[in-house]
């Protein structure tokens, strides 16, 4: 097991791509910046909105209307100036996902729609990059990790769900405390992968029920290629 100084050194040498600077990306970024990650890159094409501040904890009222990646950059610089920060004001789609994902050591997906999550997962798999994927809805959340040779996104979701079964956060709402739990867990998964500590959620889907204060774990296996 690496010593604390070795862990810090490993973190300082690595880069993380955080896709989506919203409810999940904000707490994940906060934890990564505090941990001393060497380089963090944020990809998001949205602007800060007052209606989202209850769950997007690194943005403030003074940043309303500004680009999320710029608001997040100012936050990181104030929190830990030793972290190298880069912003990519873009929407991650099929055309740019593979090139973007392939540059960094680890990817955290905090986007809020299934099609984009699938595109990111496929790009990470092709580039053999570890991916931490989180999702939330109302009082519930989930997180899992994909790595080279392990179970894949398609193994967890062999069929695309009906869009009507996946309402957006804007439609059903989400409690800010839930995004804080899942986003922080995502950062912990990234830290474990970078430092070699613990047992990442590979082949395991961790479900969080905020109302019951209960975690449940489901397992899934890699299918035929």
C-alpha positions in Angstrom: 0.0 0.0 0.0 1.5 3.4 -1.0 2.4 5.7 1.9 0.6 9.0 2.3 3.4 11.0 0.7 3.5 8.5 -2.2 -0.2 8.8 -2.7 0.1 12.6 -2.8 2.9 12.3 -5.4 0.8 10.0 -7.5 -2.2 12.3 -7.4 0.0 15.3 -8.3 1.3 13.5 -11.4 -2.1 12.6 -12.9 -4.8 14.4 -14.9 -8.6 14.1 -14.6 -11.2 15.0 -17.1 -14.5 16.0 -15.5 -17.4 16.1 -18.0 -20.3 18.2 -16.7 -19.8 20.9 -14.1 -23.2 20.5 -12.6 -24.6 18.7 -9.5 -22.1 15.8 -9.8 -19.2 17.5 -11.3 -19.1 20.3 -8.7 -18.5 18.1 -5.6 -16.3 15.8 -7.5 -14.1 18.7 -8.6 -14.1 20.1 -5.0 -12.8 16.7 -3.6 -10.2 16.3 -6.4 -8.8 19.8 -6.0 -8.6 19.4 -2.2 -6.8 16.0 -2.7 -4.1 17.6 -4.8 -4.8 16.2 -8.3 -2.1 17.6 -10.6 -4.3 18.6 -13.5 -8.0 18.9 -13.9 -9.9 19.6 -17.1 -13.5 20.5 -17.2 -15.8 20.0 -20.2 -19.2 21.7 -20.2 -21.1 24.0 -22.6 -23.6 25.4 -20.1 -23.8 28.6 -18.1 -24.4 29.2 -14.4 -28.1 29.4 -13.6 -29.6 30.6 -10.3 -32.1 27.8 -10.3 -29.3 25.2 -10.1 -27.3 26.6 -7.3 -28.9 24.4 -4.7 -27.0 21.4 -6.1 -24.1 23.0 -8.0 -22.1 23.9 -4.9 -19.0 25.6 -6.4 -21.0 28.2 -8.3 -22.3 31.4 -6.7 -25.0 34.0 -7.4 -22.3 36.4 -8.7 -21.4 34.0 -11.4 -24.9 33.7 -12.9 -24.8 33.9 -16.6 -21.1 33.1 -16.9 -19.7 29.9 -18.3 -19.6 27.1 -15.8 -16.1 26.1 -16.8 -14.9 29.7 -16.1 -16.7 29.8 -12.7 -15.2 26.5 -11.8 -11.8 27.6 -12.8 -12.0 30.6 -10.5 -13.1 28.3 -7.7 -10.2 25.8 -8.3 -7.6 28.7 -8.4 -8.8 30.0 -5.1 -9.0 26.6 -3.4 -5.7 25.1 -4.6 -3.5 27.2 -6.9 -1.2 24.2 -7.3 -3.7 22.4 -9.4 -3.3 23.0 -13.2 -6.7 23.9 -14.5 -8.0 23.9 -18.1 -11.4 24.6 -19.5 -13.1 23.2 -22.5 -16.4 25.1 -23.2 -17.9 22.4 -25.4 -20.6 19.8 -25.4 -19.2 16.3 -25.5 -20.7 14.4 -28.4 -19.9 11.5 -30.7 -17.7 13.7 -32.9 -15.4 14.9 -30.2 -15.7 12.4 -27.4 -13.0 10.0 -28.4 -10.3 12.7 -29.0 -11.2 14.5 -25.8 -11.3 11.5 -23.6 -8.1 10.0 -24.9 -5.9 12.8 -23.6 -6.3 12.4 -19.9 -5.5 9.7 -17.3 -9.0 9.3 -15.9 -12.5 10.4 -16.8 -15.4 11.3 -14.5 -18.8 11.5 -16.1 -21.2 13.8 -14.4 -23.6 14.4 -17.3 -27.3 14.1 -16.8 -28.6 12.2 -19.8 -28.2 8.6 -20.9 -27.2 9.2 -24.6 -24.3 11.3 -23.6 -23.2 8.9 -20.8 -23.2 6.1 -23.4 -21.1 8.1 -25.8 -18.6 8.9 -23.1 -18.4 5.3 -21.9 -17.8 4.1 -25.5 -15.0 6.7 -26.0 -13.4 5.7 -22.7 -13.5 2.0 -23.6 -11.9 2.6 -27.0 -9.2 4.7 -25.5 -8.7 2.3 -22.6 -9.2 5.0 -20.1 -10.7 4.4 -16.6 -14.2 6.0 -16.3 -16.1 6.8 -13.2 -19.8 7.2 -14.0 -22.5 8.7 -11.7 -26.2 9.5 -12.0 -28.9 11.0 -9.7 -32.6 11.4 -9.7 -34.7 13.0 -6.9 -33.5 11.3 -3.7 -31.5 8.5 -5.3 -28.1 8.1 -6.9 -25.7 5.6 -8.3 -22.0 5.3 -9.1 -19.8 2.7 -10.8 -16.4 2.4 -12.4 -15.3 1.0 -15.8 -11.7 -0.1 -16.5 -9.8 -1.8 -19.2 -10.7 -5.5 -19.4 -13.6 -5.2 -16.9 -17.4 -5.1 -17.3 -18.5 -2.4 -19.7 -21.3 0.1 -20.0 -23.0 -2.1 -22.4 -22.9 -5.0 -19.9 -24.6 -2.8 -17.3 -27.1 -1.4 -19.9 -27.5 -4.0 -22.6 -30.5 -2.1 -24.0 -31.0 1.6 -24.1 -33.9 2.6 -21.8 -37.0 4.4 -23.0 -36.4 8.1 -22.8 -39.8 8.5 -21.0 -38.4 6.3 -18.2 -35.5 8.7 -17.7 -36.9 12.1 -16.9 -34.4 14.9 -16.6 -33.4 16.6 -13.3 -35.3 19.7 -14.5 -38.5 17.6 -14.7 -38.3 15.6 -11.5 -35.8 17.6 -9.5 -32.9 16.4 -7.4 -31.9 17.1 -3.9 -28.5 18.9 -3.7 -27.4 16.7 -0.8 -27.8 13.6 -3.0 -25.5 15.0 -5.7 -23.0 15.9 -3.0 -23.0 12.2 -1.9 -22.6 10.8 -5.4 -20.2 13.4 -6.7 -17.9 12.9 -3.7 -18.0 9.1 -4.1 -17.0 9.6 -7.8 -14.0 11.6 -6.7 -13.1 8.8 -4.2 -13.3 6.2 -7.0 -10.9 8.4 -9.1 -8.5 8.7 -6.1 -8.5 4.9 -5.5 -7.8 4.3 -9.2 -4.9 6.7 -9.3 -3.3 5.6 -6.1 -4.0 1.9 -6.2 -5.8 2.1 -2.9 -8.8 0.0 -2.0 -11.3 -1.8 -4.2 -12.9 0.3 -7.0 -16.5 -0.2 -8.0 -15.6 -2.3 -11.0 -18.4 -4.6 -11.9 -20.4 -3.2 -9.0 -23.1 -0.6 -9.1 -23.5 1.3 -5.8 -27.0 2.6 -5.3 -27.9 5.2 -2.8 -31.4 5.7 -1.3 -31.3 9.1 0.4 -34.7 8.7 2.0 -33.8 5.4 3.7 -30.1 6.4 4.2 -29.3 3.0 2.6 -26.6 1.8 0.2 -27.2 -1.2 -2.0 -24.8 -2.9 -4.3 -25.6 -4.7 -7.5 -23.0 -6.7 -9.4 -22.7 -7.1 -13.2 -20.2 -9.1 -15.3 -18.5 -8.6 -18.7 -20.4 -10.2 -21.5 -19.2 -11.6 -24.8 -17.3 -9.1 -27.0 
